Amino acid sequence: MARSRDEKRNQPRPETRPWLTGALLTIMLGAFVLAPNPEALAWSAHALVDREPWRLLTGHWVHADAAHLAWNSIALVVLGSLIERHDRRLLVGSLAAGHLAVNGWLLTVNTGLSFYCGLSGVLHALLVTALVLEWRHGSRPVALLAGVLCLAKLGTELLTGGAVITQTLWPAVPPAHAAGVLGGALLALALALPARLRAGSASRPTAPGQRYRAVRRL
């Protein structure tokens, strides 16, 4: 029985098709077509006071212009597909962490923003997850180099207050990107700690009597 379990564990995992990423991309494109005026669905402090809490969700999925949509669509396809092929639940968790982190920043910090829209803050949580996956299951030098470049880009944006690569109709909000990175890092930490605790308990020496009982159970 133990041998059959080991053989099953060592079999290659079936490929996960990134249908969730495709669905999310469709929603984002549809929102741009159906609501060309982003202010109707964007995050707004005044709208929240007027009892429109759904903007905490929709604000991330509408975009200021076609360039804003294009850059975030490319990032969603690349990062979302990479994470979903590994584990779809991890993609859902990364999206949730990004939404919670950016919304938490918007609600607790006096940002001075009248409106906020776009997925870039949430995407930075997915970026952290993708880098962790590359570090653990891919090339560590690639993950390290990509991480350093991303941190350099984020640091430059925080210092200058603008985007390094993209120029869109609404100005970039680098602190939202930093909030997304924090959300992704907290998710990675929350997932890593239980695994380390399990590994630590499994490596503890077993008393002779306990070892004997374990063998008898097998």
GUKEZA-53461 format. One line per 5 residues: their letters; for each residue x, y, z of C-alpha. Coordinates in Angstrom, 2 decimals. Layout:
% residues N
A = X/Y/Z  ... $
***
This chain:
% residues 218
MARSR = 0.00/0.00/0.00  2.81/2.40/0.89  4.54/1.59/-2.39  1.41/2.35/-4.40  1.06/5.70/-2.61 $
DEKRN = 4.69/6.58/-3.42  4.20/5.65/-7.08  1.06/7.78/-7.28  2.85/10.72/-5.65  5.75/10.49/-8.11 $
QPRPE = 3.50/10.51/-11.17  3.52/13.80/-13.13  0.61/16.07/-12.26  -1.96/16.57/-15.03  -1.62/19.93/-16.71 $
TRPWL = -4.04/22.52/-15.34  -5.56/24.63/-18.06  -5.68/28.32/-17.08  -9.41/28.75/-17.72  -9.82/30.98/-14.65 $
TGALL = -7.21/33.39/-15.98  -9.05/33.44/-19.29  -12.36/34.11/-17.55  -10.87/36.97/-15.54  -9.38/38.47/-18.69 $
TIMLG = -12.78/38.28/-20.37  -14.38/40.06/-17.41  -11.77/42.80/-17.54  -12.19/43.31/-21.30  -15.98/43.24/-20.97 $
AFVLA = -15.90/45.86/-18.23  -13.87/48.15/-20.48  -16.32/47.75/-23.35  -19.52/48.01/-21.31  -18.29/50.75/-18.98 $
PNPEA = -15.94/53.01/-20.96  -16.22/55.63/-18.23  -14.19/54.11/-15.37  -15.55/56.56/-12.81  -18.85/54.66/-12.84 $
LAWSA = -17.21/51.56/-11.33  -13.92/52.85/-9.92  -13.05/53.00/-6.24  -14.26/56.24/-4.74  -14.31/57.33/-1.13 $
HALVD = -17.47/59.35/-1.75  -19.16/56.33/-3.36  -18.32/54.19/-0.35  -19.91/56.77/1.91  -22.97/56.59/-0.37 $
REPWR = -23.19/52.84/0.32  -21.61/51.43/-2.83  -19.17/48.90/-1.30  -19.09/46.84/-4.49  -16.62/49.42/-5.82 $
LLTGH = -14.00/47.78/-3.59  -14.15/44.92/-6.11  -15.10/46.55/-9.40  -12.57/49.35/-8.99  -9.74/46.90/-9.63 $
WVHAD = -11.25/45.55/-12.85  -11.94/48.77/-14.74  -9.23/50.79/-16.44  -8.61/54.38/-17.41  -7.77/53.83/-21.07 $
AAHLA = -6.75/51.22/-23.63  -3.05/51.39/-22.72  -3.86/50.86/-19.04  -6.02/47.86/-19.97  -3.42/46.41/-22.35 $
WNSIA = -0.54/46.44/-19.87  -2.61/44.90/-17.09  -4.10/42.32/-19.45  -0.63/41.15/-20.49  0.49/40.93/-16.87 $
LVVLG = -2.66/39.03/-15.87  -2.23/36.48/-18.66  1.46/35.87/-17.90  1.27/35.79/-14.10  -2.19/34.24/-13.83 $
SLIER = -1.39/31.42/-16.26  1.90/30.64/-14.52  0.29/30.45/-11.08  -2.85/28.63/-12.21  -0.89/25.92/-14.01 $
HDRRL = 0.78/25.22/-10.69  -2.32/25.45/-8.49  -5.59/27.24/-9.23  -6.28/27.69/-5.52  -3.02/29.59/-5.23 $
LVGSL = -4.19/31.99/-7.93  -7.44/32.59/-6.06  -5.53/33.16/-2.83  -3.12/35.58/-4.51  -6.00/37.58/-6.00 $
AAGHL = -7.73/37.72/-2.61  -4.50/38.81/-0.90  -3.98/41.54/-3.47  -7.53/42.86/-3.19  -7.42/42.87/0.61 $
AVNGW = -4.02/44.57/0.74  -4.80/47.34/-1.75  -8.28/47.95/-0.33  -6.80/48.03/3.16  -4.36/50.73/2.03 $
LLTVN = -7.11/52.72/0.32  -9.36/52.57/3.40  -6.82/53.22/6.15  -4.40/55.72/4.61  -5.27/59.28/3.68 $
TGLSF = -4.34/58.86/0.04  -5.97/62.04/-1.22  -7.35/60.09/-4.19  -10.77/60.97/-5.57  -10.85/57.83/-7.70 $
YCGLS = -8.74/54.70/-8.12  -8.97/52.02/-10.78  -6.89/49.27/-12.34  -5.53/45.83/-11.51  -1.85/46.75/-11.19 $
GVLHA = -1.85/46.80/-7.38  -3.43/43.34/-7.20  -1.08/42.08/-9.91  1.89/42.87/-7.69  0.59/40.25/-5.25 $
LLVTA = 0.51/37.76/-8.12  4.04/38.83/-9.03  5.31/37.88/-5.58  3.59/34.48/-5.84  5.09/33.88/-9.28 $
LVLEW = 8.59/34.75/-8.05  8.21/32.36/-5.09  7.10/29.57/-7.43  10.06/30.25/-9.73  12.40/30.18/-6.72 $
RHGSR = 11.03/26.87/-5.45  10.30/25.02/-8.67  12.26/26.79/-11.39  15.50/28.72/-11.66  16.64/30.51/-8.52 $
PVALL = 19.01/32.87/-10.40  16.12/33.91/-12.66  13.82/34.44/-9.67  16.49/36.44/-7.84  17.26/38.66/-10.84 $
AGVLC = 13.58/39.24/-11.56  12.93/40.05/-7.91  15.76/42.58/-7.77  14.57/44.29/-10.96  10.99/44.43/-9.70 $
LAKLG = 12.09/45.92/-6.37  14.23/48.48/-8.21  11.27/49.43/-10.39  8.95/49.73/-7.39  11.50/51.79/-5.44 $
TELLT = 11.95/54.16/-8.37  8.19/54.58/-8.71  7.79/55.30/-5.00  10.54/57.91/-5.12  9.33/59.63/-8.29 $
GGAVI = 5.60/59.14/-7.74  5.07/57.94/-11.31  5.26/54.82/-13.45  8.57/53.70/-14.91  7.22/51.93/-18.02 $
TQTLW = 3.58/52.84/-18.63  1.97/56.21/-19.20  -1.83/56.16/-18.87  -4.65/58.68/-18.70  -4.91/58.37/-14.93 $
PAVPP = -1.61/58.74/-13.08  0.00/55.65/-11.57  -0.35/54.98/-7.83  2.92/53.34/-6.70  1.84/52.90/-3.04 $
AHAAG = -0.93/50.60/-4.29  1.76/48.51/-5.99  3.68/48.35/-2.71  0.50/47.28/-0.91  0.07/44.47/-3.42 $
VLGGA = 3.64/43.31/-2.84  2.99/43.28/0.90  -0.18/41.25/0.41  1.65/38.69/-1.73  4.51/38.47/0.77 $
LLALA = 2.11/37.90/3.67  0.35/35.16/1.71  3.67/33.46/0.95  4.62/33.67/4.61  1.26/32.27/5.73 $
LALPA = 1.65/29.31/3.37  5.30/28.67/4.20  5.04/28.63/8.00  2.71/25.60/8.33  4.87/23.64/5.89 $
RLRAG = 7.99/24.41/7.93  6.24/23.43/11.14  5.14/20.12/9.61  8.65/19.49/8.32  10.09/20.24/11.75 $
SASRP = 7.73/17.88/13.54  8.41/15.13/11.00  12.18/15.42/11.57  11.98/15.02/15.36  13.37/11.76/16.71 $
TAPGQ = 10.74/9.21/17.62  10.85/7.38/20.94  11.44/3.59/20.65  7.97/2.75/21.95  6.33/5.19/19.54 $
RYRAV = 8.39/3.83/16.66  7.29/0.28/17.52  3.62/1.26/17.60  3.97/3.07/14.28  5.46/-0.02/12.67 $
RRL = 2.63/-2.17/14.01  0.05/0.22/12.49  1.64/-0.16/9.05 $
***
